[in-house]
Amino acid sequence: MQKSVRYNEGHALYLALLARKEGTKRGYLSKKTAETNRWHEKWFALYQNVLFYFEGEQSARPAGMYMLEGCNCERVPAPKGCAAGSAKDAALDKQHYFTVLFGHEGQKPLELRCEDEVDGDEWVEAIHQASYSDILIEREVLMQKYIHLVQIVETEKVAANQLRHQLEDQDTEIERLKSEIVALNKTKEKMRPYQGNQEDEDPDIKKIKKVQSFMRGWLCRRKWKTIVQDYICSPHAESMRKRNQIVFNMVEAESEYVHQLYVLVNCFLRPLRMAASSKKPPISHDDVSSIFLNSETIMFLHEIFHQGLKARIANWPTLILADLFDILLPMLNIYQEFVRNHQYSLQVLANCKQNRDFDKLLKQYEANPACEGRMLETFLTYPMFQIPRYIITLHELLAHTPHEHVERKSLEFAKSKLEELSRVMHDEVSDTENIRKNLAIERTIVEGCDILLDTSQTFIRQGSLIQVPSVERGKLSKVRLGSLSLKKEGERQCFLFTKHFLICTRSSGGKLHLLKQGGVLSLIECTLVEETEAS
């Protein structure tokens, strides 16, 4: 999220020119000055998230400008001083007032008024929508749709090229058939005298030929019926039926997944984003982004994929799915960000629930009938299992797809790509979780520990151990653990990593302290000696 913006006078004049010509809302408003509390009529122009005001409609240079990013605009009643009985006060009482509250500390609110109520509502709504972050979100959605449309165009180009080749082949076939028809017509003309002789055949011969023709047709139909029945009972037909059932189940599962994403976005993400823009937000925009990540983009992607699946089902029994996966695979990389930060998003959500106002608001959202009693954590977990679900579906689909099937190679390629993506996401999640675990341990140690800031340091296990003195010939001797001398047993909180071994003591307040001597042991320089005999 953008925190600040830099601009010079040239930029401001250029934006002011655009605001005068292409502003989403323009017109005269009365502005209250902070110094004298007087109202002055100015000509205002709103462009994206910047509000300019001029001395007049024909003024070339703006008199001032306001950045509206993160602001809140609301209607306010007329000041109490306007309730007097004079004609001037009565005219002021008919004015419609609204205030722009800025999110920056120390910046005074902007008080405005106009004579027309409808015009005032339009200004309030336009200022509400003047957010650069919303424009970026809309741009990202449009870019995803544009990429999808470009891929569809490329696919259609390939299909058009194939159809063009088929038409050329059909033209060649038509020419060949025409030449055969001409040859057959010539043969028929030569056989006409023989046909004239057939008309003089014996009636009994004609009856015999008719019976023979009937029997040949009956035998042919019986043979085809046997062939069809044998195929229906064959393993290939059974495999095709199972394959079609897998495809139908995949469409139903995709429909359910799209509905789950729709509930996540429309019942949680968008309401919380609006709540974060309120006057007393129960949650910040950063926390909303950390909890939901790019779930809205994932929803748009799967809505497009679901529409493609339904279109293919409409052409049943011809089911071609490989090209849909070819379009889907390049876009599934957006899951990497979601999966990598999933545990962190759940931690942020748990921290936000400590806020009583947020917890109350979240329970209201979860009571929505569309949620069916499920919590927000449940909806945030659904995208984690989508890639493995695709892998399982493709595995079952390939099990019932013959090796000579036209889609076999494409489906195997899609399955290999999904497995590779799943391995990459698993490795990234493991690395990220290891770093967070190391930092969590480092924060629990009062003195801190610099070795835990090494990203190659992998956590193995932790627990409590009893450090005992070694006994040599009936006498207590120093423990061979660092340079620490110990004369009696002591409980230690220990952490084992791939390169180091940490030994801590726990104070009465529950805090951890590294041992001053031998608290950090390098495993490269250590020798483990297992003592089998009990003392």
N, C-alpha and C positions, 0 to 999 in steps of 0.2 A: 504493500500500500504506500502511495506517495505521501511523504510527510511534509514536504515544502516545495516551493517553486520559485525560480528566479526569472526575472524579466527586466527589461530596460524600457526606456521611454518609447523606443521604436516599436517594440512588441506591443506596448499598451496602445499606441496610436493605431497600429494595424488591426488589433482586436476591436478597438472602438469603431473603426470604419466598417468592419464586418458586422458589428452589432447594429450599426445604423441601417445597414442594407438587409441583413439576413437574420436579425435577432428573432428569437422565438416569441418575445413579447416586447412591445414598445408602446410608449404613451406618456402622458403627463401625470405626475404624482406630486403630492406635497410632502416635503421632507422636513422633519423637525431637527433643528440644529442643537447640538449638545451644549454649546456655550450660552446661547441666549434664550433657548427654549421657544424660539419662534419658528413658524412654518413658512417655508419658501417653496414655490412651485418650480419643479425641474422636469426636464424631459428625460425619461429613463429608457434604457435599452438593455435587454437581457440576452447574452450570448453564451451558450453552454453553461459554465458555472461561474461566470463573471458578470456583475451588474454594473453598468456605466450610467452616469447621469450627466446631462449637459445643461447649460444655461437656457438653451432653446432648441427647438427642433432643427434649426438651420446651423447650429454651432458646429464648427469643424473639430475642435478639441474638447475632450471630456473634462468636466469640472472635477470628477472623482470616480473612483471605482471600488467595488467590494468583491472579495472572493467568497463565494457561497458554499464551498466544499465543506460538508459536515455541519451546515447551519440548520436551523429549524425556524419555520415561518408559521405564525398563527394569528388568527383574528383576535382583536382586543376591543373592549367597549370604548365608547367615546369618553374623553376625560370629564371628570365631574365639573370642571369649571365651565363646561359648555351648556349647562342646564339653565342659564339665566333667561330672562324674558325678552331681551332685545332681539331685533331682527337679525343682527350679525351672529349672535349666539345661536339663534334658531337655525341659521344656515349652516353653522359649524356642526350642530347636532345631527344634521342630515349626512355628514361626511362618514365614510366607512374607514375604520382604522385597522391596521395590521402591523405587526412587529417582526423583524428578522433578528433572531438570536444566534449569535456566532459561537462556535465551539472553542474559540481561543480565549484564554484567560486575559482579563484586562481590557478586552474590546467591548465597547458599549453597544447595546442593541440599536438597530436602525429602525426608527419609527416613521411610518408612511401612512398616507391616507388618500382616498379618492372619493369622487362624488357618486359614482355608479357602483352599486353592490355587486352586479355581475362582473364588472371590470375588476373589482377587488378580489372576488373569488378566483378569477383567471390568473391574477398576479400571484396569489398565494399558492395555487396549484403549480404554476410554472416555476416558482422558486423552490417548491418541494422537489421537483423533478430535476433541478439543476445540479446534478452530481456527476462528476467525471468518472468516478468508480463504476457507476451504473453503465456509462457509455462504454467503458473498457470491457465489462462483462458481456454487454450486448455484442461488442465487436468480436469477442472470443467465440461466442455462440455462432455468429454469422460466418466467422472464418472456418469453423468446423463444418458447417453446412456447405460452405463454398468448396472445401476440399472434397467433401463427399460428392458434390455435384460434378466436380472436375473428374473424379474417378468414374462416375457413371457415364460421363461423356466419352471418356477414353474407352470404356467397355462397349458403349454403343458404336463407337467408331470401328472397333475390332469386329463386332457383330455385323455391321454394315459391309465391311470388307469381305467377310465370309459369305454373306448373302450375295454380294456381287459376283464372287467366284462361282457360287452355286447357280446363279442365273446364266452365267456364261456356259457352264457345263450343261445346263438344261437346253440352252439354245443349240449346242452341238448335238445333244440327244434328239432334239426335235428334227433337226436336219437329217439325222440318220434314219429316224422313223419315217420321215417323208419319202426318202429314197426306197425304204423297204415297202411302203405302201404302193409306190409306183411299180416296183417289181412284182408285187402280188397282183396288182390290177392287170399287168401284162399276162401273168400266168392264168388269171381267171378268164381272160378273153380267149386264151388258147383252149381252155377246158369247156367252153360253152357247148360245143357239139356233143360232148359226152353227157352234159347235164340234160340236154334234150332227150337223150336216149333213156336217162333215168326216169323221166316222166312216164315212160311206157312200161315201167317195171310191174311185176306181178303184185297184186294187193297183199298176198300172203307174205311176200318178201318184205313189204313195207311194215306189216304188223310185227314180223320177227325183229326187224331193226329197231322199231319203237320199244319193244320189250327189252331188247339188249341195252338201249340207251337209258331206260328207267332203272335197270339193274345196276349199270355202271354208276349212275348218280347216287343210288341207295348205298352201294358199297363205299363210294367216296365219302359220303356224309358220315357213315358209320366209322370209317377209319379216322376222320377228323375228330369225331366225338371221343374216340378212344385216346387219341393224342392229347386232346385238351384235358380229359380226366386224369391221364397219367401225369401231365405237367402240374395240375393242381395238387396232386398228392406227392410231387417230387420234392426233394430237399431244397432245390433252388427256389421253388415257389414259396416254400415255408420261410426261407431266408429273406426273400423279398417282402413278405408280409411283416416279419419282425423288423426289417429295416424301415418300412413305412411307419410302423407303430413307434419306433424310436424317434423318427422325425416329428410325428404328431405330438409326442410327449415333450420334445424339445421346444416346440412352438408354445405349448401350454406353460412350460416352465419359464420361457422368455417373457410371456405375457404377465405371469405372476411377478417376475423380477422387475419388469417395467412399472408395474403397479406399486411395488414396494418402494422403488426410487421416487415415484410420483408422490407418495405419502411423505417420504423423507423430506423432499424439497418443499412441497406445498403446505404441509402441516407443521414443519419444524424450521427449516432453513429460512424461508422467506418471512414468516412471522417474527422469528428472532432477529432477522436483519432489520425489520421495521422497528422492533423494540429497542435495538441498539441505537437507532436514530432519534429516540424520544428524548424528552426533556430530562427525565431521570432514568437513564438506561440501566436495566438490571444486568446487562452484559455488554462488553465492548465489541466493536467490529473485528478487532484482532482475534478475540476469543471465538467469535462466530466462524471466522475463516479457519482457525486452527481446528475446530471441532468438525466442520463439514468438509473442509478441503475442497476438492473439485468434484463433489458428488453431483452438482447440477450439470456439469459437462458430461459426466458419465450417463446421466439420465437421457440427455439429448442423443448421445451416441446409440444407446440401446433402443430408443424409440425408432430411430432410422432402421436399425437392424431388424427390429420386430416387424416393421412395415414390409421390409423385403421378404421376411419369412412368410408372412400372410399372403403376399402376392404369389410366392411359389406354391403354396398350398392350393391357391385358386386354380393353378394349372395341373393339379393332380389328375392322372397318375404319373405325369412326367415331373420328377423331383430333382432339380439341379441346385445343389447347395454350395458347391466349391467356390463359385465366383463371389458369393456373399461373404464367405470367410476370407477371400482374398482382399475384399474391401475392408473387413472388420479388423484384420490382423495389424495393419500399420497404426491403427488408432488405439489399440489396447495398451500402448505404452503409458497412457494416462493413469492406468491402475498402479504404476510403480510409485507415484507420489502418494496415492491414497494408502496403499499397503505399508509403505515405508513409515508413514507417520500415524498409523492407526492407533498404536498404543499411546502415543503422545496425545492424540485427540481425546481418547477416553480419560486420560489423566486431567486434561484441561476441563473436560465436562465434569469430572468428579470435584475438581476445585471450585468450579462455578456453582455446583449444587450446595456448597457451603453458604452461599448467599441465599437468605431466606426468600427474598422477593423472586429471585430466579427460579428457585425450587418450586415455589407456588405456581409461577407462570408455566413452568415445564409440565407440571402435573395437569394443568388445564389443557395443554396441547395433547398430552397422552390420553386424556379422557375423550378425545374425539372418536366417534364411532368408526371412522376410517382406520384408526390404529388397531382396532380389535383387541384392545388390552395390552398391546406390546409397548415396551419402553423404547426410548430413543436409542439406547445402547444396542438394542436388537436390530434396529434399522441400520445403524452404522456398521454392523457386522456383516450384513448380507453381501456387500461387494467383495469381501475378503474371500468368499467361496466361489465366486463366479468363474474365474479362470480354471480352477480344478474341476468345476462342473462341466465346462466345455471340453476339457481333456477326457473326462470319463465318457461323455456323450460321443465324442469322435472315436474313442476306443471301441465302444459298443457298435457304432455305425460301421466301422471298418471290419468288425468281426462278422458282419452279415453283408458285406459288400464283396462280390466276386473279384478275383485278381484281374480279370480282363475288363472290369467295369470302367466306363469312361471317366468316372470321378475318383477312382482309386488313388492315383498319384497325387491329385490335388488335396484330397482329404488327409493323406499321409503327411504331406508337406505342412498343412495347417496344424496337424497334431504335433509335429516336431517343433514348429515355431512356438506353439503355446507351451509345450514342456520346457523349451529354452527360456521363455519369458518367466515361467513359474520358478525355475531355478534361480534366475537373476534376482527376482523379487525376494525369494527366500534368503539368499545370501545378503542382500541389502538390509532386510529386516533383522537378520542375525547381527550384522555389524552395528546397526543403529541401536539395537537393544543392548548390545555389549557396552557401547560408549555410554548410554544412559545409566546402565548399572554401575559402571565404574565411577561416574560423576556422583551418583547417589551415595555410594560408599565414601567417596572423598568428602562429601558435605557432612557426613555423620562424624568424621574425625575432626576434633577441635583444632588440632595443629595443621590440618590439611595434609595432602600427600601428593607431591609433584609427579611421582612415577605413574599415578593413575591417569594422568593427562596424556599418556602415550597411547595412541589408537591401536597399536599392535599388542597391547596388554589385554589378554583375554581372561575374564573371570571364570573360575572353575567351581569353587564351593566356599562356604563359610560355616562357622560353628564355634562352639565353646570347647576348649581343651584344658586339661589340667597340666600345668608345668610342674614337674617334680624334680627334686635334686638327685643327682646320681650318687650312689653309695659305693664306696671303694674300701674294702677291708674293714667294714664296720664304722667307717668315718664318713661324715658328709663332705663332699667335695663340690667344686664349682660345676655348674651345669654347662655342658658343651653346646650351648645355643647362643651364638654371638659371644659377647664378652660379659653377659649378665651373670652375676653371682646370686644364687638362690639358696636359702637355707631351709625353706619350708615350701610346701605345695601352695600353688596359686592358680586361680581360674583365669584364663585368658580368652579374649574374643579374637579368633584367628580368621584371616582371609587368604585364600590360596589363588594365585594367578599363574599364568604360564611362565612368567619370568621372575616373580617375587613372591615372598611369603610375609604377610603383615601380622604383627602381634600387638594387640591393644589391651589396655585395661579399661574397665568400666567404673566410672566414679559413682558416688552415691546418688547423684542427680541423673544417672543414666547416660551420661555423655562418654564418648570413647576418646582415649588418649593413647597415642603411640608410645611404646616403651622408649625411654631415652637412650638405652643401649640395647641393640639387637632388635629394635622394633620393625625394621625393614631389612629382610634377608634376601639377598640375591641368590636364586636357585642355581645359577651357573657356578657360583663359588661354594656351594654347599655339598656335603656328602651325607646321605641318609644311611644311618646305621640302625638296624632293627635288632633290639635286645629281646631274645626269646625267653631268657631265664627271668623269673619273677624275683624281686628283691625280698 
